[in-house]
Amino acid sequence: MNVLRRIILSVWLRCGVLSLFLAGALIPVLSRLWTEAMARPYILSIEQAPPIEVAVVFGAGVYPNGRPSRALASRLETALRLYQQGKVQRLILSGSPHYHGNRDEVTAMAVYLIERGVPVEALLLDPEGERTYATCRQLRETFHVRRAVLVTHRYHLPRALMLCRAWGVDAIGVPSVAERAAPWWERVLFWYVRESLATVRALLDLLWWEPPPPVTRS
């Protein structure tokens, strides 16, 4: 009888551990698939994007010399094209003021665009955008933006769109122009695994940790 109890207990424990493992693996995947499906209608190319006054560029790191990383440069090039084609009139540059120490994402972004002919008065700086959630909150609370084009990488757009729209910003997304073809391991580890986990955190922010106020439409 004792042997039977030990066997049952062992099987029960293993099933419990397996269930927890599967739940831990499935929740990020399902969250990512859900946000991807919800965001798909709002992701457009530069040519498809309607005229909207403001575009926000999400930060993506800078090199030690203070220049934008390749990932960030590709986002800035996309924003530059939107501006040059008259799709947007202003660009909000959102990022961290101390990326890896004293590297200022926002300043690097502004310098890059000014060097390419964007006037200073067309740029708005958001040095509080250390997280996607913070950028979307700033759009509504600080800049009082109601409609915006989100410029970031394609893999990041579903989460960014979900957060900004939850904060009451009627947002569409334009993927950054491809600066290079990422190797398969980078796509798996960074684009999918990391982004799936970040999506779970974003949902927890919206639902429990930092829920936005009720959205009012005028």
ZANU-188711 format. One line per 3 residues: number of its first residue (from 1); their letters; for each residue y, x, z of N, C-alpha, C. Coordinates in Angstrom, 3 decimals. Example, Ala and Ser with C-alpha at 12.3 -4.5 7.8 and 13.67 -1.06 7.14 Angstrom:
<pts>
1) AS) -5.690,13.190,7.800,-4.500,12.300,7.800,-3.300,13.200,7.800 | -2.250,12.850,7.080,-1.060,13.670,7.140,0.030,12.900,7.870
</pts>
This chain:
<pts>
1) MNV) -1.208,0.824,0.000,0.000,0.000,0.000,1.258,0.858,0.000 | 1.250,1.935,0.837,2.387,2.845,0.888,2.586,3.553,-0.441 | 1.458,3.894,-1.061,1.539,4.554,-2.370,2.169,3.618,-3.387
4) LRR) 1.761,2.362,-3.368,2.310,1.375,-4.294,3.816,1.207,-4.073 | 4.228,1.174,-2.792,5.647,1.040,-2.495,6.442,2.229,-3.024 | 5.864,3.432,-2.849,6.555,4.624,-3.343,6.677,4.596,-4.859
7) IIL) 5.659,4.113,-5.538,5.699,4.029,-6.999,6.769,3.043,-7.449 | 6.788,1.867,-6.779,7.780,0.845,-7.128,9.197,1.371,-6.879 | 9.377,2.030,-5.714,10.694,2.575,-5.384,11.119,3.628,-6.401
10) SVW) 10.180,4.484,-6.796,10.483,5.533,-7.771,10.894,4.935,-9.117 | 10.143,3.923,-9.557,10.470,3.260,-10.826,11.825,2.569,-10.731 | 12.082,1.914,-9.596,13.349,1.210,-9.408,14.521,2.179,-9.442
13) LRC) 14.358,3.314,-8.771,15.423,4.315,-8.763,15.672,4.879,-10.157 | 14.598,5.145,-10.878,14.754,5.694,-12.226,15.431,4.683,-13.151 | 15.030,3.428,-12.999,15.678,2.393,-13.819,17.155,2.261,-13.475
16) GVL) 17.464,2.379,-12.178,18.854,2.310,-11.768,19.673,3.464,-12.328 | 19.121,4.666,-12.246,19.818,5.839,-12.786,19.999,5.702,-14.293 | 18.946,5.252,-14.968,19.036,5.065,-16.419,20.084,4.015,-16.783
19) SLF) 20.118,2.927,-16.003,21.106,1.877,-16.271,22.525,2.399,-16.091 | 22.741,3.185,-15.027,24.064,3.764,-14.808,24.445,4.716,-15.931 | 23.472,5.504,-16.374,23.731,6.442,-17.472,24.105,5.702,-18.742
22) LAG) 23.351,4.653,-19.062,23.632,3.882,-20.277,24.978,3.189,-20.197 | 25.291,2.648,-19.010,26.589,1.991,-18.851,27.727,3.000,-19.008 | 27.533,4.195,-18.401,28.549,5.225,-18.519,28.758,5.687,-19.939
25) ALI) 27.696,5.648,-20.733,27.813,6.061,-22.131,28.328,4.940,-23.016 | 27.917,3.711,-22.716,28.276,2.582,-23.582,29.712,2.115,-23.389 | 30.203,2.146,-22.165,31.549,1.622,-21.909,32.606,2.350,-22.738
28) PVL) 32.626,3.692,-22.761,33.620,4.357,-23.622,33.433,4.044,-25.101 | 32.187,3.994,-25.549,31.929,3.727,-26.971,32.383,2.329,-27.345 | 32.020,1.336,-26.533,32.410,-0.042,-26.826,33.919,-0.225,-26.732
31) SRL) 34.551,0.452,-25.766,36.007,0.371,-25.647,36.677,0.924,-26.892 | 36.153,2.044,-27.363,36.721,2.659,-28.565,36.514,1.762,-29.789 | 35.325,1.199,-29.936,35.064,0.328,-31.079,35.957,-0.911,-31.042
34) WTE) 36.185,-1.454,-29.848,37.028,-2.640,-29.720,38.469,-2.328,-30.100 | 39.025,-1.241,-29.566,40.411,-0.901,-29.889,40.556,-0.552,-31.366 | 39.550,0.078,-31.937,39.580,0.404,-33.367,39.634,-0.872,-34.199
37) AMA) 38.820,-1.855,-33.851,38.800,-3.113,-34.604,40.122,-3.862,-34.465 | 40.678,-3.884,-33.259,41.937,-4.581,-33.032,43.102,-3.902,-33.752 | 43.046,-2.576,-33.873,44.168,-1.833,-34.451,44.152,-1.795,-35.967
40) RPY) 42.997,-1.994,-36.565,42.856,-1.777,-38.015,43.912,-2.514,-38.853 | 44.251,-3.774,-38.568,45.255,-4.455,-39.410,46.653,-3.855,-39.307 | 46.907,-3.088,-38.258,48.249,-2.558,-38.030,48.408,-1.108,-38.490
43) ILS) 47.363,-0.537,-39.068,47.426,0.858,-39.527,47.671,0.865,-41.030 | 48.810,1.430,-41.427,49.246,1.398,-42.814,49.579,2.808,-43.294 | 49.614,2.974,-44.608,50.054,4.248,-45.177,51.574,4.293,-45.209
46) IEQ) 52.114,5.449,-45.537,53.574,5.564,-45.657,54.096,4.566,-46.683 | 53.401,4.452,-47.791,53.839,3.559,-48.866,53.760,2.093,-48.447 | 52.781,1.744,-47.624,52.603,0.347,-47.207,53.544,-0.054,-46.077
49) APP) 54.065,0.912,-45.348,54.874,0.606,-44.167,56.146,-0.134,-44.547 | 56.455,-1.248,-43.872,57.706,-1.963,-44.140,58.876,-1.222,-43.494 | 60.096,-1.496,-43.924,61.262,-0.879,-43.284,61.379,-1.337,-41.830
52) IEV) 61.397,-0.401,-40.928,61.578,-0.656,-39.499,62.552,0.403,-38.986 | 63.457,0.010,-38.140,64.538,0.931,-37.761,64.033,2.210,-37.102 | 63.015,2.096,-36.243,62.628,3.225,-35.391,61.186,3.635,-35.630
55) AVV) 60.976,4.962,-35.663,59.624,5.514,-35.620,59.535,6.437,-34.408 | 58.398,6.433,-33.755,58.192,7.345,-32.629,57.108,8.338,-33.003 | 57.380,9.617,-32.745,56.430,10.686,-33.039,55.846,11.156,-31.711
58) FGA) 54.533,11.102,-31.596,53.854,11.531,-30.370,53.645,13.049,-30.397 | 53.928,13.703,-29.295,53.769,15.146,-29.196,52.314,15.582,-29.324 | 52.136,16.847,-29.717,50.765,17.358,-29.878,50.685,18.859,-29.646
61) GVY) 51.577,19.396,-28.845,51.477,20.800,-28.490,52.316,21.721,-29.369 | 52.682,22.865,-28.797,53.447,23.870,-29.523,52.798,25.237,-29.317 | 53.086,26.139,-30.231,52.578,27.506,-30.132,53.410,28.309,-29.123
64) PNG) 52.909,29.468,-28.691,53.675,30.295,-27.742,55.067,30.685,-28.232 | 55.254,30.736,-29.555,56.574,31.089,-30.087,57.528,29.894,-30.138 | 57.073,28.740,-29.630,57.940,27.573,-29.577,57.913,26.709,-30.816
67) RPS) 57.118,27.071,-31.803,57.026,26.279,-33.017,55.948,25.209,-32.857 | 56.090,24.070,-33.565,55.067,23.014,-33.459,53.699,23.504,-33.927 | 52.671,23.061,-33.224,51.303,23.351,-33.665,51.047,22.675,-35.008
70) RAL) 49.940,23.045,-35.642,49.623,22.435,-36.939,49.467,20.922,-36.813 | 48.857,20.495,-35.716,48.683,19.048,-35.515,50.040,18.366,-35.364 | 50.924,18.957,-34.588,52.233,18.357,-34.383,53.058,18.411,-35.667
73) ASR) 52.970,19.516,-36.396,53.712,19.624,-37.657,53.293,18.543,-38.644 | 52.013,18.196,-38.656,51.561,17.154,-39.584,52.148,15.798,-39.212 | 52.318,15.539,-37.915,52.953,14.290,-37.484,54.437,14.291,-37.851
76) LET) 55.081,15.429,-37.667,56.501,15.526,-37.998,56.742,15.385,-39.491 | 55.835,15.926,-40.300,55.976,15.787,-41.752,55.869,14.317,-42.170 | 55.006,13.592,-41.513,54.869,12.160,-41.804,56.148,11.418,-41.437
79) ALR) 56.686,11.714,-40.257,57.936,11.085,-39.838,59.073,11.458,-40.785 | 59.084,12.707,-41.229,60.115,13.157,-42.166,60.043,12.368,-43.466 | 58.853,12.133,-43.972,58.695,11.353,-45.204,59.167,9.915,-45.010
82) LYQ) 58.840,9.335,-43.873,59.308,7.973,-43.588,60.830,7.920,-43.586 | 61.439,8.929,-42.983,62.902,8.964,-42.923,63.495,9.182,-44.308 | 62.950,10.119,-45.048,63.495,10.440,-46.371,63.350,9.271,-47.339
85) QGK) 62.297,8.476,-47.166,62.094,7.324,-48.050,62.847,6.075,-47.582 | 63.622,6.212,-46.524,64.401,5.084,-46.032,63.593,4.043,-45.286 | 62.365,4.379,-44.909,61.541,3.423,-44.161,62.037,3.249,-42.728
88) VQR) 62.589,4.322,-42.150,63.126,4.280,-40.792,64.486,4.960,-40.775 | 65.314,4.591,-39.791,66.640,5.182,-39.659,66.748,6.138,-38.482 | 65.882,5.948,-37.486,65.916,6.813,-36.304,64.504,7.256,-35.943
91) LIL) 64.428,8.429,-35.325,63.143,8.979,-34.908,63.195,9.285,-33.417 | 62.267,8.701,-32.672,62.131,9.018,-31.252,61.054,10.091,-31.131 | 61.394,11.212,-30.540,60.473,12.330,-30.381,60.010,12.358,-28.931
94) SGS) 58.743,12.092,-28.721,58.220,11.921,-27.367,57.165,12.977,-27.062 | 57.369,13.688,-25.968,56.400,14.718,-25.607,56.706,15.301,-24.243 | 55.994,16.359,-23.920,56.137,16.995,-22.618,57.197,18.096,-22.663
97) PHY) 58.048,18.196,-21.618,59.032,19.273,-21.584,58.450,20.601,-21.109 | 57.197,20.586,-20.666,56.591,21.831,-20.174,55.125,21.913,-20.600 | 54.898,21.839,-21.914,53.547,21.951,-22.437,53.050,23.381,-22.211
100) HGN) 51.976,23.552,-21.438,51.415,24.870,-21.121,52.493,25.811,-20.601 | 53.181,25.380,-19.564,54.192,26.241,-18.975,55.585,25.832,-19.397 | 56.246,26.724,-20.127,57.652,26.459,-20.476,57.839,26.098,-21.937
103) RDE) 56.790,25.675,-22.622,56.915,25.300,-24.026,57.328,23.835,-24.130 | 58.478,23.615,-24.688,59.080,22.284,-24.744,58.732,21.604,-26.064 | 57.854,20.603,-26.000,57.441,19.888,-27.212,58.613,19.203,-27.890
106) VTA) 59.432,18.515,-27.107,60.496,17.697,-27.678,61.523,18.558,-28.403 | 61.909,19.664,-27.815,62.864,20.560,-28.465,62.280,21.128,-29.749 | 61.016,21.534,-29.698,60.367,22.072,-30.896,60.335,21.036,-32.019
109) MAV) 60.094,19.789,-31.667,60.068,18.718,-32.661,61.447,18.508,-33.274 | 62.459,18.499,-32.421,63.821,18.280,-32.907,64.261,19.409,-33.833 | 64.009,20.644,-33.444,64.392,21.801,-34.271,63.712,21.728,-35.624
112) YLI) 62.425,21.389,-35.628,61.665,21.303,-36.879,62.317,20.308,-37.842 | 62.693,19.139,-37.348,63.263,18.107,-38.214,64.694,18.439,-38.631 | 65.476,18.991,-37.721,66.854,19.367,-38.064,66.854,20.439,-39.146
115) ERG) 65.939,21.389,-39.063,65.844,22.432,-40.084,65.517,21.864,-41.457 | 64.949,20.659,-41.469,64.563,20.028,-42.732,65.522,18.904,-43.137 | 66.675,18.905,-42.536,67.735,18.032,-43.009,67.948,16.729,-42.273
118) VPV) 67.204,16.466,-41.223,67.417,15.232,-40.462,68.630,15.430,-39.539 | 69.635,14.579,-39.614,70.819,14.751,-38.757,70.495,14.538,-37.288 | 71.220,15.236,-36.451,70.991,15.151,-35.009,71.130,13.719,-34.518
121) EAL) 72.110,12.987,-35.064,72.356,11.630,-34.586,71.210,10.658,-34.903 | 70.286,11.066,-35.773,69.140,10.210,-36.093,67.964,10.439,-35.141 | 68.111,11.392,-34.217,67.017,11.758,-33.319,67.298,11.286,-31.893
124) LLD) 66.283,10.689,-31.281,66.328,10.332,-29.867,65.199,11.084,-29.170 | 65.510,11.723,-28.047,64.530,12.572,-27.373,63.968,11.889,-26.134 | 62.656,11.944,-26.011,61.964,11.367,-24.858,61.122,12.467,-24.201
127) PEG) 61.683,13.212,-23.252,60.937,14.274,-22.590,59.974,13.778,-21.512 | 59.851,12.458,-21.372,58.954,11.894,-20.358,57.601,11.499,-20.952 | 57.393,11.809,-22.217,56.163,11.365,-22.874,54.989,12.306,-22.683
130) ERT) 54.622,12.530,-21.460,53.502,13.429,-21.183,52.151,12.774,-21.456 | 52.136,11.453,-21.496,50.931,10.701,-21.813,51.300,9.614,-22.806 | 50.304,9.151,-23.551,50.530,8.057,-24.494,51.059,6.838,-23.762
133) YAT) 50.503,6.551,-22.598,50.954,5.403,-21.824,52.439,5.530,-21.486 | 52.860,6.728,-21.078,54.258,6.944,-20.712,55.172,6.762,-21.918 | 54.747,7.233,-23.091,55.557,7.073,-24.296,55.777,5.604,-24.615
136) CRQ) 54.727,4.821,-24.544,54.848,3.387,-24.854,55.709,2.668,-23.826 | 55.565,3.035,-22.573,56.409,2.431,-21.535,57.870,2.793,-21.751 | 58.137,4.049,-22.091,59.504,4.495,-22.347,60.134,3.750,-23.522
139) LRE) 59.325,3.490,-24.547,59.847,2.770,-25.707,60.495,1.458,-25.299 | 59.831,0.748,-24.413,60.337,-0.571,-24.021,61.356,-0.492,-22.892 | 61.081,0.313,-21.869,61.922,0.299,-20.683,63.185,1.139,-20.839
142) TFH) 63.110,2.265,-21.525,64.253,3.167,-21.645,65.016,2.966,-22.947 | 64.272,2.869,-24.057,64.917,2.760,-25.364,65.077,1.310,-25.826 | 64.451,0.370,-25.111,64.564,-1.066,-25.415,64.189,-1.372,-26.864
145) VRR) 63.123,-0.718,-27.317,62.639,-0.905,-28.681,61.687,-2.088,-28.719 | 61.856,-2.954,-29.699,60.969,-4.109,-29.862,60.051,-3.964,-31.076 | 60.467,-3.178,-32.058,59.619,-2.920,-33.229,59.647,-1.421,-33.512
148) AVL) 58.495,-0.858,-33.857,58.454,0.583,-34.090,57.271,0.951,-34.972 | 57.428,2.068,-35.660,56.329,2.706,-36.372,55.819,3.830,-35.481 | 54.534,3.851,-35.206,53.938,4.916,-34.410,53.371,5.975,-35.351
151) VTH) 53.775,7.205,-35.165,53.315,8.298,-36.017,52.483,9.251,-35.184 | 51.205,9.316,-35.503,50.285,10.204,-34.814,49.032,10.322,-35.676 | 48.025,11.041,-35.190,46.793,11.178,-35.965,46.020,9.858,-35.987
154) RYH) 45.224,9.696,-37.004,44.478,8.449,-37.195,43.579,8.129,-36.012 | 42.949,9.143,-35.449,42.026,8.886,-34.338,42.773,8.408,-33.089 | 44.038,8.754,-32.969,44.840,8.411,-31.800,45.524,7.050,-31.923
157) LPR) 45.675,6.563,-33.146,46.440,5.340,-33.371,45.896,4.102,-32.659 | 44.586,3.837,-32.635,44.125,2.616,-31.951,44.582,2.536,-30.505 | 44.470,3.630,-29.773,44.893,3.616,-28.367,46.409,3.471,-28.256
160) ALM) 47.137,4.197,-29.099,48.595,4.117,-29.054,49.086,2.706,-29.392 | 48.483,2.088,-30.403,48.864,0.727,-30.781,48.550,-0.258,-29.667 | 47.379,-0.127,-29.057,47.015,-1.029,-27.969,48.022,-0.943,-26.826
163) LCR) 48.380,0.272,-26.434,49.287,0.442,-25.303,50.701,-0.047,-25.620 | 51.212,0.328,-26.788,52.575,-0.078,-27.123,52.689,-1.592,-27.294 | 51.710,-2.199,-27.915,51.758,-3.647,-28.092,51.598,-4.354,-26.749
166) AWG) 50.836,-3.771,-25.829,50.720,-4.357,-24.489,52.055,-4.303,-23.752 | 52.882,-3.323,-24.091,54.203,-3.204,-23.482,55.251,-4.013,-24.236 | 54.843,-4.815,-25.186,55.761,-5.708,-25.856,56.446,-5.127,-27.066
169) VDA) 55.946,-3.987,-27.568,56.505,-3.388,-28.774,55.678,-3.845,-29.972 | 56.316,-4.503,-30.914,55.646,-4.946,-32.135,55.465,-3.713,-33.024 | 54.342,-3.047,-32.859,54.152,-1.734,-33.472,53.160,-1.766,-34.621
172) IGV) 53.436,-0.921,-35.621,52.458,-0.585,-36.636,52.243,0.924,-36.558 | 51.167,1.394,-37.145,50.876,2.816,-37.084,50.747,3.426,-38.472 | 51.292,4.625,-38.615,51.133,5.390,-39.851,50.452,6.705,-39.493
175) PSV) 49.265,6.962,-40.014,48.562,8.203,-39.684,49.297,9.415,-40.231 | 49.235,10.510,-39.487,49.879,11.737,-39.934,49.189,12.269,-41.184 | 49.974,12.928,-42.010,49.411,13.539,-43.206,48.429,14.620,-42.776
178) AER) 47.347,14.744,-43.504,46.302,15.697,-43.123,46.796,17.112,-43.337 | 46.749,17.911,-42.265,47.145,19.298,-42.412,45.958,20.203,-42.679 | 44.768,19.728,-42.368,43.553,20.471,-42.658,42.366,19.564,-42.402
181) AAP) 41.236,19.912,-42.951,40.007,19.160,-42.696,39.368,19.715,-41.426 | 39.282,18.902,-40.393,38.714,19.352,-39.125,37.207,19.525,-39.256 | 36.636,20.577,-38.638,35.179,20.742,-38.652,34.500,19.613,-37.901
184) WWE) 33.225,19.414,-38.214,32.511,18.272,-37.649,32.498,18.312,-36.135 | 32.329,19.496,-35.521,32.242,19.581,-34.063,33.568,19.199,-33.408 | 34.678,19.508,-34.064,35.980,19.120,-33.519,36.158,17.610,-33.617
187) RVL) 35.712,17.013,-34.720,35.823,15.567,-34.856,35.005,14.857,-33.788 | 33.806,15.383,-33.501,32.936,14.744,-32.511,33.490,14.926,-31.099 | 33.785,16.181,-30.729,34.174,16.475,-29.360,35.578,15.988,-29.033
190) FWY) 36.521,16.269,-29.919,37.907,15.961,-29.593,38.292,14.572,-30.059 | 38.014,14.255,-31.303,38.486,12.997,-31.853,37.751,11.799,-31.276 | 36.446,11.912,-31.075,35.659,10.745,-30.682,35.328,10.726,-29.195
193) VRE) 34.739,11.808,-28.671,34.365,11.824,-27.258,35.607,11.746,-26.374 | 36.547,12.641,-26.591,37.755,12.659,-25.769,38.537,11.358,-25.921 | 38.675,10.889,-27.136,39.459,9.680,-27.367,38.781,8.448,-26.769
196) SLA) 37.447,8.407,-26.795,36.738,7.284,-26.182,36.987,7.235,-24.680 | 36.938,8.398,-24.019,37.199,8.449,-22.587,38.654,8.098,-22.283 | 39.574,8.577,-23.136,40.990,8.263,-22.938,41.251,6.775,-23.111
199) TVR) 40.483,6.124,-23.975,40.641,4.685,-24.174,40.242,3.915,-22.920 | 39.191,4.361,-22.249,38.784,3.718,-20.998,39.903,3.838,-19.967 | 40.488,5.032,-19.864,41.590,5.209,-18.910,42.772,4.319,-19.273
202) ALL) 43.060,4.207,-20.557,44.173,3.354,-20.991,43.934,1.900,-20.598 | 42.707,1.431,-20.759,42.385,0.059,-20.368,42.518,-0.129,-18.863 | 42.094,0.867,-18.091,42.242,0.788,-16.640,43.718,0.773,-16.251
205) DLL) 44.532,1.570,-16.963,45.976,1.544,-16.715,46.536,0.145,-16.939 | 46.174,-0.454,-18.050,46.724,-1.764,-18.403,46.247,-2.860,-17.459 | 45.001,-2.781,-17.052,44.418,-3.874,-16.287,44.627,-3.746,-14.782
208) WWE) 44.629,-2.502,-14.257,44.654,-2.343,-12.804,45.677,-1.331,-12.299 | 45.708,-0.137,-12.866,46.489,0.939,-12.266,47.993,0.795,-12.496 | 48.399,0.571,-13.730,49.832,0.448,-14.050,50.064,-0.695,-15.034
211) PPP) 49.722,-1.911,-14.668,49.855,-3.022,-15.632,51.312,-3.246,-16.016 | 51.576,-3.465,-17.306,52.946,-3.749,-17.735,53.374,-5.135,-17.288 | 54.684,-5.364,-17.231,55.163,-6.716,-16.866,54.821,-7.689,-17.976
214) PVT) 54.841,-8.979,-17.681,54.566,-9.989,-18.723,55.525,-9.821,-19.889 | 54.989,-9.936,-21.080,55.800,-9.770,-22.285,56.509,-11.080,-22.587 | 57.812,-10.989,-22.774,58.593,-12.162,-23.165,59.086,-11.983,-24.590
217) RS) 58.887,-12.979,-25.394,59.323,-12.930,-26.788,60.622,-13.727,-26.938 | 61.602,-13.114,-27.611,62.859,-13.803,-27.834,63.134,-13.944,-29.319
</pts>
